[in-house]
Amino acid sequence: MQEKIIILDFGSQYTQLIARRVRELNVFCEIHPFNNIPQIDEKEVKGIILSGSPYSVHQEDSPRVPQISEWRKKFPILAVCYGAQLLAHTNEGEVKRSQTREYGRAKLIPVVENPLLEGIADSQIWMSHGDSIYSLPDTIEVIAKTASIPVAAYHFKGEPTYGLQFHPEVTHSTDGKKILENFLVSICKCSQDWTPAAFVEETIQSLKEQLGNDKVVLALSGGVDSTVAAVLLHKAIGENLHGIFVDNGLLRKGEFEQVLETYHKMGLNVKGVDSKERFYHKLKDKTDPEDKRKAIGFTFIEVFDEEAKRIQDVKWLGQGTIYPDVIESVSVKGPSATIKSHHNVGGLPEKMNLKIVEPLRDLFKDEVRRVGRELGIDDLILKRHPFPGPGLAIRILGAVSADRVDILQEVDAIFINGLKETGLYDEVWQAGSILLPVNSVGVMGDERTYENVVALRAVTSLDGMTADWCHLPYDFLADISNKIINNVRGVNRVVYDISSKPPATIEWE
């Protein structure tokens, strides 16, 4: 039975980060909205963490969880920011608007010895709150303060219940991970057995029991998620996994052939389907980004459905859904809420009347990569930059055609290969090229030209939620620009995108 920590989400922008830090300490955890809490099994759950929130405890519609008083008798509890204020407020503590609002760095000053702060001396922490806890009843002791607030951390006497006014999960809190480790190991007594090797072993056994001799069909993209899902399924059911890799004509140069060859070398049962012309036909004259996305999505469903029906007696649709997709599909009060369908292949489950199997639905992206390494998957796939589902169609602004795809594929190949050759590829989270619906005047030899403009985009990021433009060396950019203009017919100008997210997005459409 897998031991776990439950994280209750009150709408904080940092909730996923808490989960990532817990997982990094080899402890499994789950995020649940405060207003959609599952039955908590005392045999599995080792502790509960309450997240922050954009709300004040004094707002009428602020999140409340009546079960907390009952949980305190059964589980260790760590309350963070709003969670700490909520616990204090509902237990005769005084929470009110801060006289000096604290945002950013502060210095944590422990005032008593306590297991939660074991090994923590004066430490930098990260504050982000408008309310503060000003006083506590005798049943709760203050265990740390800062120069400007009297209660930075507290402990309910005689029970493993703790509150932190700051955010231990962010990297700016220099000893935050140590504090979380103290809670998980010293207080919750977690065994820290959540490892890639353990996940692989447990998942393959679980898939064998779930699927038996049934057949599974899985759409492959050449990306990390679908590939790792395919290998796990293959190890569980072998040739009963039927992979389908569709060439929609919007992949990178040579990608379809390279990825298909890699899959076959891995021993996967994968069929490649060339549907380029079909996708180009459906995209003809479409310039609106949403129209292009819909055309690609519907066409993919048609092609995949046709190919899947050629396989007899398929009962399951495999998908590379990962944990952020799952938790973002649930509504939570607060600005972190993002509601979207988490099915990778929207519409297929209903259309094909298949059951869903999602081997990666408990993993974050970085965990998927670690599992992939445990499975021996090639770095060519594991280190591949994220690539949009609609492919180059949303990097070609305006109408999409075979000719324009050819131009962008050549440009992109020069850019990506240049990053790899200079050792810059792994320093960049995502890179790509954009073909603009703009022509510019140029001079080549003694002739005037009027040709395409392309933009290069490279960003650094942890998870794609925010991103900064990558400060690539000028000499590198000059060299890549020169190669593109000299080698790609139809391009006479190259620009570099220096916009961060927010306010810009990573992709242009």
BATORZA-207142 format. One record per residue (C-alpha): residue in three letters; residue number from 1; y negated, z negated, x. Coordinates in steps of 0.2 Angstrom, whole numbers, plus 5000, padded with zeros to 4 digits. Layout:
REM residues N
 residu num   yy   zz   xx
    ALA NUM    Y    Z    X
...
END
This chain:
REM residues 509
 residu num   yy   zz   xx
    MET   1 5000 5000 5000
    GLN   2 4983 5006 5008
    GLU   3 4971 4991 5009
    LYS   4 4953 4996 5005
    ILE   5 4935 4991 5003
    ILE   6 4926 4995 4987
    ILE   7 4907 5000 4989
    LEU   8 4897 4999 4973
    ASP   9 4883 5012 4973
    PHE  10 4867 5007 4965
    GLY  11 4859 5024 4969
    SER  12 4854 5021 4987
    GLN  13 4851 5036 4999
    TYR  14 4862 5027 5012
    THR  15 4878 5023 5001
    GLN  16 4888 5037 5009
    LEU  17 4882 5031 5026
    ILE  18 4889 5014 5023
    ALA  19 4906 5022 5019
    ARG  20 4906 5032 5035
    ARG  21 4902 5017 5045
    VAL  22 4917 5007 5037
    ARG  23 4928 5022 5040
    GLU  24 4923 5023 5058
    LEU  25 4930 5006 5060
    ASN  26 4947 5012 5054
    VAL  27 4945 5004 5037
    PHE  28 4948 5014 5021
    CYS  29 4935 5013 5007
    GLU  30 4930 5020 4991
    ILE  31 4912 5022 4983
    HIS  32 4911 5019 4964
    PRO  33 4895 5020 4953
    PHE  34 4890 5002 4948
    ASN  35 4891 5009 4930
    ASN  36 4909 5016 4931
    ILE  37 4919 5003 4940
    PRO  38 4938 5005 4941
    GLN  39 4951 4992 4939
    ILE  40 4951 4982 4955
    ASP  41 4968 4978 4962
    GLU  42 4968 4961 4971
    LYS  43 4983 4967 4981
    GLU  44 4974 4982 4988
    VAL  45 4955 4977 4989
    LYS  46 4950 4967 5004
    GLY  47 4932 4965 5000
    ILE  48 4917 4973 4991
    ILE  49 4900 4979 4997
    LEU  50 4885 4981 4986
    SER  51 4873 4995 4991
    GLY  52 4854 4996 4991
    SER  53 4844 5005 4977
    PRO  54 4827 5012 4973
    TYR  55 4825 4999 4959
    SER  56 4817 4982 4959
    VAL  57 4828 4968 4951
    HIS  58 4813 4965 4940
    GLN  59 4814 4982 4931
    GLU  60 4821 4981 4914
    ASP  61 4833 4996 4918
    SER  62 4838 4990 4935
    PRO  63 4857 4991 4939
    ARG  64 4867 4975 4934
    VAL  65 4885 4971 4937
    PRO  66 4891 4956 4927
    GLN  67 4908 4956 4936
    ILE  68 4900 4950 4952
    SER  69 4902 4931 4948
    GLU  70 4920 4934 4944
    TRP  71 4923 4944 4960
    ARG  72 4915 4930 4971
    LYS  73 4931 4919 4967
    LYS  74 4943 4933 4973
    PHE  75 4935 4944 4986
    PRO  76 4923 4943 5001
    ILE  77 4906 4951 4996
    LEU  78 4893 4959 5007
    ALA  79 4877 4963 4998
    VAL  80 4864 4975 5006
    CYS  81 4846 4976 5002
    TYR  82 4845 4978 4983
    GLY  83 4862 4971 4982
    ALA  84 4856 4956 4992
    GLN  85 4841 4954 4980
    LEU  86 4852 4955 4965
    LEU  87 4863 4942 4970
    ALA  88 4849 4930 4975
    HIS  89 4839 4934 4959
    THR  90 4854 4930 4948
    ASN  91 4858 4914 4957
    GLU  92 4841 4905 4956
    GLY  93 4834 4913 4971
    GLU  94 4815 4919 4971
    VAL  95 4813 4938 4973
    LYS  96 4796 4945 4972
    ARG  97 4785 4959 4978
    SER  98 4783 4958 4997
    GLN  99 4765 4953 5003
    THR 100 4769 4965 5018
    ARG 101 4780 4979 5013
    GLU 102 4793 4981 5026
    TYR 103 4799 4999 5031
    GLY 104 4806 5003 5048
    ARG 105 4810 4993 5063
    ALA 106 4810 4974 5063
    LYS 107 4818 4960 5074
    LEU 108 4833 4950 5067
    ILE 109 4832 4932 5072
    PRO 110 4848 4922 5068
    VAL 111 4844 4904 5063
    VAL 112 4862 4897 5061
    GLU 113 4879 4901 5068
    ASN 114 4889 4911 5056
    PRO 115 4904 4923 5057
    LEU 116 4894 4938 5050
    LEU 117 4882 4937 5064
    GLU 118 4895 4932 5078
    GLY 119 4890 4940 5094
    ILE 120 4873 4945 5087
    ALA 121 4857 4939 5097
    ASP 122 4840 4945 5094
    SER 123 4843 4963 5087
    GLN 124 4833 4977 5081
    ILE 125 4836 4981 5062
    TRP 126 4830 4994 5049
    MET 127 4821 4988 5034
    SER 128 4817 4998 5018
    HIS 129 4812 4988 5004
    GLY 130 4797 4983 4993
    ASP 131 4803 4967 4986
    SER 132 4808 4952 4997
    ILE 133 4818 4936 4995
    TYR 134 4806 4921 4997
    SER 135 4817 4906 4993
    LEU 136 4835 4902 4989
    PRO 137 4844 4887 4980
    ASP 138 4853 4874 4991
    THR 139 4870 4882 4987
    ILE 140 4864 4897 4998
    GLU 141 4859 4895 5017
    VAL 142 4848 4907 5026
    ILE 143 4857 4913 5042
    ALA 144 4843 4925 5049
    LYS 145 4825 4929 5047
    THR 146 4812 4941 5054
    ALA 147 4794 4938 5060
    SER 148 4788 4943 5043
    ILE 149 4801 4938 5030
    PRO 150 4810 4921 5028
    VAL 151 4826 4928 5022
    ALA 152 4834 4943 5032
    ALA 153 4852 4937 5029
    TYR 154 4860 4923 5019
    HIS 155 4877 4915 5015
    PHE 156 4884 4907 5000
    LYS 157 4890 4890 5006
    GLY 158 4909 4888 5005
    GLU 159 4913 4906 5000
    PRO 160 4913 4923 5009
    THR 161 4898 4930 5000
    TYR 162 4884 4937 5011
    GLY 163 4867 4946 5009
    LEU 164 4858 4957 5021
    GLN 165 4840 4962 5017
    PHE 166 4841 4976 5030
    HIS 167 4852 4991 5032
    PRO 168 4866 4988 5045
    GLU 169 4873 5006 5041
    VAL 170 4859 5016 5049
    THR 171 4859 5019 5068
    HIS 172 4841 5011 5069
    SER 173 4850 4994 5066
    THR 174 4857 4992 5084
    ASP 175 4870 4979 5080
    GLY 176 4873 4985 5062
    LYS 177 4890 4992 5066
    LYS 178 4895 4975 5074
    ILE 179 4889 4966 5059
    LEU 180 4900 4977 5048
    GLU 181 4915 4975 5059
    ASN 182 4912 4956 5058
    PHE 183 4913 4957 5039
    LEU 184 4928 4969 5038
    VAL 185 4939 4960 5052
    SER 186 4933 4942 5053
    ILE 187 4929 4939 5035
    CYS 188 4939 4952 5025
    LYS 189 4954 4952 5037
    CYS 190 4956 4971 5037
    SER 191 4970 4977 5049
    GLN 192 4960 4993 5054
    ASP 193 4975 5004 5051
    TRP 194 4965 5019 5043
    THR 195 4968 5032 5057
    PRO 196 4970 5051 5057
    ALA 197 4989 5049 5062
    ALA 198 4992 5037 5048
    PHE 199 4983 5048 5035
    VAL 200 4993 5063 5040
    GLU 201 5009 5054 5039
    GLU 202 5005 5046 5022
    THR 203 4998 5062 5015
    ILE 204 5012 5073 5019
    GLN 205 5025 5061 5012
    SER 206 5014 5059 4996
    LEU 207 5013 5078 4994
    LYS 208 5031 5080 4996
    GLU 209 5034 5067 4982
    GLN 210 5020 5075 4971
    LEU 211 5025 5093 4973
    GLY 212 5044 5093 4975
    ASN 213 5050 5111 4975
    ASP 214 5034 5118 4966
    LYS 215 5024 5132 4972
    VAL 216 5005 5130 4977
    VAL 217 4992 5144 4978
    LEU 218 4977 5140 4989
    ALA 219 4961 5150 4993
    LEU 220 4958 5151 5012
    SER 221 4941 5154 5019
    GLY 222 4943 5152 5038
    GLY 223 4933 5136 5037
    VAL 224 4938 5118 5042
    ASP 225 4942 5111 5025
    SER 226 4953 5124 5017
    THR 227 4963 5126 5034
    VAL 228 4966 5108 5036
    ALA 229 4972 5107 5018
    ALA 230 4983 5122 5020
    VAL 231 4992 5114 5036
    LEU 232 4995 5098 5027
    LEU 233 5002 5107 5012
    HIS 234 5013 5118 5023
    LYS 235 5020 5103 5032
    ALA 236 5025 5096 5015
    ILE 237 5031 5111 5006
    GLY 238 5033 5125 5019
    GLU 239 5034 5143 5012
    ASN 240 5031 5136 4994
    LEU 241 5012 5136 5000
    HIS 242 5005 5153 4996
    GLY 243 4988 5156 5004
    ILE 244 4976 5170 4999
    PHE 245 4962 5175 5011
    VAL 246 4950 5187 5002
    ASP 247 4939 5199 5012
    ASN 248 4923 5200 5001
    GLY 249 4914 5210 5014
    LEU 250 4902 5196 5017
    LEU 251 4911 5188 5032
    ARG 252 4905 5188 5050
    LYS 253 4909 5203 5061
    GLY 254 4928 5204 5064
    GLU 255 4931 5187 5056
    PHE 256 4943 5193 5043
    GLU 257 4955 5200 5056
    GLN 258 4953 5185 5068
    VAL 259 4956 5172 5055
    LEU 260 4971 5180 5047
    GLU 261 4979 5182 5064
    THR 262 4976 5164 5068
    TYR 263 4984 5159 5052
    HIS 264 4999 5169 5055
    LYS 265 5001 5162 5073
    MET 266 5000 5144 5064
    GLY 267 5015 5149 5054
    LEU 268 5005 5149 5037
    ASN 269 5011 5160 5023
    VAL 270 4995 5169 5020
    LYS 271 4991 5185 5012
    GLY 272 4975 5195 5017
    VAL 273 4966 5204 5003
    ASP 274 4953 5218 5007
    SER 275 4941 5218 4992
    LYS 276 4925 5223 5001
    GLU 277 4921 5238 4990
    ARG 278 4924 5228 4974
    PHE 279 4911 5215 4979
    TYR 280 4898 5228 4985
    HIS 281 4900 5236 4968
    LYS 282 4897 5220 4959
    LEU 283 4882 5216 4970
    LYS 284 4874 5233 4968
    ASP 285 4855 5231 4963
    LYS 286 4856 5212 4962
    THR 287 4842 5204 4971
    ASP 288 4840 5187 4963
    PRO 289 4850 5173 4973
    GLU 290 4858 5165 4958
    ASP 291 4863 5182 4951
    LYS 292 4871 5186 4968
    ARG 293 4880 5170 4969
    LYS 294 4887 5172 4951
    ALA 295 4893 5190 4954
    ILE 296 4902 5184 4970
    GLY 297 4910 5169 4961
    PHE 298 4916 5179 4946
    THR 299 4923 5193 4957
    PHE 300 4932 5180 4968
    ILE 301 4940 5172 4953
    GLU 302 4945 5189 4947
    VAL 303 4953 5194 4963
    PHE 304 4961 5178 4967
    ASP 305 4968 5177 4949
    GLU 306 4976 5194 4951
    GLU 307 4984 5190 4967
    ALA 308 4990 5173 4962
    LYS 309 4999 5181 4947
    ARG 310 5009 5192 4959
    ILE 311 5017 5175 4964
    GLN 312 5031 5170 4952
    ASP 313 5031 5152 4945
    VAL 314 5015 5145 4953
    LYS 315 5011 5128 4946
    TRP 316 4998 5121 4957
    LEU 317 4981 5126 4964
    GLY 318 4977 5119 4981
    GLN 319 4959 5115 4985
    GLY 320 4949 5109 5000
    THR 321 4939 5097 4991
    ILE 322 4932 5083 5002
    TYR 323 4925 5066 4997
    PRO 324 4906 5070 4996
    ASP 325 4911 5083 4983
    VAL 326 4920 5070 4973
    ILE 327 4907 5057 4973
    GLU 328 4893 5069 4971
    SER 329 4901 5075 4954
    VAL 330 4898 5057 4947
    SER 331 4881 5052 4939
    VAL 332 4873 5037 4947
    LYS 333 4857 5030 4942
    GLY 334 4844 5033 4956
    PRO 335 4838 5047 4967
    SER 336 4854 5049 4977
    ALA 337 4863 5056 4961
    THR 338 4868 5074 4962
    ILE 339 4878 5081 4948
    LYS 340 4889 5096 4952
    SER 341 4906 5102 4949
    HIS 342 4917 5097 4964
    HIS 343 4930 5111 4962
    ASN 344 4928 5123 4976
    VAL 345 4934 5138 4965
    GLY 346 4924 5135 4950
    GLY 347 4933 5141 4934
    LEU 348 4950 5144 4941
    PRO 349 4959 5128 4935
    GLU 350 4955 5132 4917
    LYS 351 4958 5151 4919
    MET 352 4975 5149 4927
    ASN 353 4981 5134 4918
    LEU 354 4986 5126 4935
    LYS 355 4987 5108 4940
    ILE 356 4976 5103 4955
    VAL 357 4981 5096 4972
    GLU 358 4967 5091 4984
    PRO 359 4974 5083 5000
    LEU 360 4957 5080 5007
    ARG 361 4948 5072 4993
    ASP 362 4947 5055 5002
    LEU 363 4939 5062 5018
    PHE 364 4922 5065 5024
    LYS 365 4919 5081 5035
    ASP 366 4920 5072 5051
    GLU 367 4936 5064 5046
    VAL 368 4943 5081 5041
    ARG 369 4940 5087 5059
    ARG 370 4949 5072 5066
    VAL 371 4964 5075 5055
    GLY 372 4963 5093 5060
    ARG 373 4965 5088 5078
    GLU 374 4979 5077 5074
    LEU 375 4988 5092 5066
    GLY 376 4985 5102 5082
    ILE 377 4973 5115 5073
    ASP 378 4963 5126 5085
    ASP 379 4945 5121 5090
    LEU 380 4941 5139 5085
    ILE 381 4942 5133 5067
    LEU 382 4938 5115 5069
    LYS 383 4922 5117 5078
    ARG 384 4916 5132 5067
    HIS 385 4899 5130 5060
    PRO 386 4897 5128 5041
    PHE 387 4896 5145 5033
    PRO 388 4890 5147 5015
    GLY 389 4903 5152 5001
    PRO 390 4893 5167 4996
    GLY 391 4893 5172 5015
    LEU 392 4881 5185 5021
    ALA 393 4875 5189 5004
    ILE 394 4863 5175 5004
    ARG 395 4857 5179 5021
    ILE 396 4852 5196 5016
    LEU 397 4837 5194 5006
    GLY 398 4836 5206 4992
    ALA 399 4849 5219 4988
    VAL 400 4866 5219 4997
    SER 401 4874 5235 5003
    ALA 402 4888 5239 5016
    ASP 403 4874 5246 5027
    ARG 404 4864 5230 5027
    VAL 405 4879 5219 5029
    ASP 406 4884 5230 5045
    ILE 407 4866 5227 5052
    LEU 408 4867 5208 5049
    GLN 409 4885 5207 5056
    GLU 410 4879 5215 5072
    VAL 411 4864 5204 5074
    ASP 412 4874 5188 5069
    ALA 413 4888 5192 5082
    ILE 414 4875 5194 5096
    PHE 415 4867 5177 5091
    ILE 416 4883 5167 5089
    ASN 417 4892 5174 5104
    GLY 418 4876 5170 5114
    LEU 419 4876 5152 5109
    LYS 420 4895 5151 5114
    GLU 421 4892 5160 5130
    THR 422 4878 5148 5135
    GLY 423 4887 5132 5129
    LEU 424 4874 5129 5116
    TYR 425 4886 5132 5101
    ASP 426 4893 5114 5100
    GLU 427 4875 5107 5101
    VAL 428 4870 5116 5085
    TRP 429 4876 5110 5068
    GLN 430 4874 5127 5060
    ALA 431 4867 5144 5065
    GLY 432 4865 5160 5057
    SER 433 4854 5176 5055
    ILE 434 4844 5182 5040
    LEU 435 4840 5200 5036
    LEU 436 4823 5200 5028
    PRO 437 4817 5212 5015
    VAL 438 4803 5217 5026
    ASN 439 4800 5231 5038
    SER 440 4788 5230 5053
    VAL 441 4779 5243 5064
    GLY 442 4786 5244 5082
    VAL 443 4786 5256 5097
    MET 444 4802 5262 5105
    GLY 445 4799 5274 5120
    ASP 446 4785 5284 5114
    GLU 447 4789 5284 5096
    ARG 448 4782 5273 5082
    THR 449 4796 5264 5072
    TYR 450 4796 5255 5055
    GLU 451 4812 5245 5054
    ASN 452 4820 5229 5049
    VAL 453 4814 5211 5053
    VAL 454 4828 5198 5056
    ALA 455 4826 5179 5057
    LEU 456 4837 5168 5068
    ARG 457 4841 5150 5061
    ALA 458 4848 5135 5071
    VAL 459 4848 5117 5065
    THR 460 4854 5100 5071
    SER 461 4861 5088 5057
    LEU 462 4874 5075 5054
    ASP 463 4879 5080 5036
    GLY 464 4868 5094 5030
    MET 465 4858 5083 5019
    THR 466 4844 5083 5031
    ALA 467 4841 5095 5046
    ASP 468 4829 5098 5060
    TRP 469 4826 5115 5068
    CYS 470 4835 5117 5085
    HIS 471 4824 5118 5100
    LEU 472 4834 5132 5109
    PRO 473 4828 5137 5126
    TYR 474 4814 5150 5126
    ASP 475 4824 5160 5139
    PHE 476 4839 5160 5128
    LEU 477 4829 5166 5113
    ALA 478 4820 5179 5123
    ASP 479 4837 5186 5129
    ILE 480 4845 5186 5112
    SER 481 4830 5195 5104
    ASN 482 4831 5208 5118
    LYS 483 4849 5211 5115
    ILE 484 4847 5212 5096
    ILE 485 4833 5225 5097
    ASN 486 4841 5235 5110
    ASN 487 4859 5235 5102
    VAL 488 4857 5235 5083
    ARG 489 4850 5251 5076
    GLY 490 4838 5248 5062
    VAL 491 4830 5231 5069
    ASN 492 4814 5231 5079
    ARG 493 4808 5213 5077
    VAL 494 4816 5196 5079
    VAL 495 4808 5179 5073
    TYR 496 4814 5161 5074
    ASP 497 4814 5149 5060
    ILE 498 4806 5132 5065
    SER 499 4807 5124 5047
    SER 500 4816 5108 5044
    LYS 501 4825 5101 5029
    PRO 502 4816 5095 5019
    PRO 503 4805 5104 5014
    ALA 504 4815 5120 5018
    THR 505 4833 5122 5015
    ILE 506 4845 5127 5029
    GLU 507 4850 5144 5020
    TRP 508 4836 5155 5014
    GLU 509 4843 5158 4997
END
